[in-house]
């Protein structure tokens, strides 16, 4: 019996056109250097994200982040 590679990787899909269209629906008064869009669950490791943001803030104190 011959085994074939049956693994297929499907990356998270982001409809860029839809995101750009939706982003035009809101007025934002600030600019952000770091933007996180996702679930704040243990699997996504938000604590690590906060550690990275803190390190960036040490190098660039005026950096803005939005979660």
Buried (B, 14 or more C-beta within 10 A) or exposed (E): EEEEEEEEEEEEEEEEEEEEEEEEEEEEEEEEEBEBEEEEEEEEEBEEBEEEBEEBBEEEEEEEBEE
